[in-house]
C-alpha cells in the first residue's frame, strides 16, 4: 500500500504508458501490467491512436514478409555460392558413380598432377641450388711454393706454424700435450696476429695431404741438448746479421754470432737466475706482451726438471728490449746460429733455457 | 540449408537494400558464409548464425550502396498490390540497428532471444530498437492512410 494512491497501486504515468504501448500491441506484458496499460490507453485518445498506428505498422510488416521469392532466385543463390568443383560434382552426380570408377579417376588425377609437376619443374636449377647451398667452406689458403724452403713473405700473417721443440724428448711432448701434438702436426693453428713463419717441408706436405692421425713415433727423437735435430752447425757468419743493431753487438759480449751456409737463423741461449719459479711467469708475460708466440709444441716457459724452457718467436724489432729485460734477471748468453728453418722477414726465433744459479760453495 | 532458409536470406537483403543486384550479391555471400559455418559443426542455431552473418554482410555492403551511388530507388522492386513507398522512406530515415531489428523480428519472424544472441546484446535492447522502428514506420504509414480516407470520404 503506497501512501499516494487510494487503492494502494501506483498509477501508470503517461510516459510509461506510451513506452509500453508497443509491448501491449505485441502481447509482451504480464496480465497485471496488460490490464493497467489497457486502462491507461482507454483513458487517453492519443494512446488509442498510437495503438492503432502500431498495429497497422505490424500488419504492414506482415505483408512485407509475404513478398514472394521465386525458387529460381533461391537456386541461383545456392549455385553461385558454390565453388566450381562442387557444382561440377553435383551436375555429374559423381557421388553416385561406382566406387571402383571413382577411385580410379581420383588416382589418375593424382598421378597426372605428379607427372605434370615432374615434367615442368626445372630439376637442373633445383639441383644446382641444392649443391650451392651445401657449399664449401674455405678456412685457410696456403701456397705450394713453400717446398723450396724459401722465405715465404707472402705467408698468411695470422697463421702460426708450430715446429718441433729442440732439446725436449718426444715422449715428454707426447705426454703433456698429446691431442694438441697430433693436431698441430697436421694443420696450422690460426691464432691472433703473430709473426708468420714458413713451413717445414714435412709439415707442409702433411698439411697439403692431411691424414687423420699422425704417428708421433715417426718423429725422430732429438739429440741431446747442445745439438740440433737437423745437424746445424754454429759457424761464424761471413756477413754481419741484419736483425739486431750493430752498435749493440759490440757491447753485448755474451751474444755470439755465428755464420753458416744455412738460410735460417736461430737464437739459442741460456739465462741463469736466482729463482726460476718466480722468474719464469714474469718472463712469460713479458714475451706475450711483446707479441711473442710459442714456436714449439710446448708452451712458453715450460717447466723442465732443471729449469724452464722458452721456445718462441718475436718480432725482430723487439729483440733489444727482450735482451735487456732478460739481463735484468740474470746472466744471459745468446748464440746466433744458422738453421734450415727460415722465418719470415721481421721475425726471429729463440730457444732460451732458464736455469737456477748454483750456490757457490 | 533448405529452400525456406535461402528464401529468408533473399527476402532480408531485398528489403534491406531495395536493390536487386546488391541483394543478390549479399545473399550469395551470406549463404556461403552460413554454409561454411554449418560445415564446421558449430554449436549454434541457424537463427543465431543468420543474424550474425546478415548483420556482417549488411554493414559491409551498406557503404557500397552510397559509394557507387546505386541508391535504393535506381532498381525498383515492385510488388503486386503493395506500396513500398513508406518502406523506402523508413529505410532512409531510420538507423541501421532498428531497421535490422524490425527485419529480423517482425518480417522474418525470428525469436527475440536469437536476435539478442546473434548481436551479443540483451533482449531489452532489441525490444527498445523494435519499438522505435515500429513507431517510425507507423509514422510513415500515417499520411498514406490519411490520403486514402480523404479519397473515400470526400464530403468530410
Interface residues (C-beta under 8 A of the other chain):
Chain A: X19 X22 X23 X28 X53 X54 X56 X57 X58 X60 X61 X62 X63 X64 X65 X67 X69 X71 X73 X74 X76 X77 X78 X80 X81
Chain B: X1 X3 X6 X7 X9 X10 X11 X14 X15 X24 X27 X28 X29 X31 X32 X35 X79 X82 X86 X87 X102 X106 X107 X108 X109 X127 X130 X131 X134 X135 X137 X138 X139 X141 X142 X145
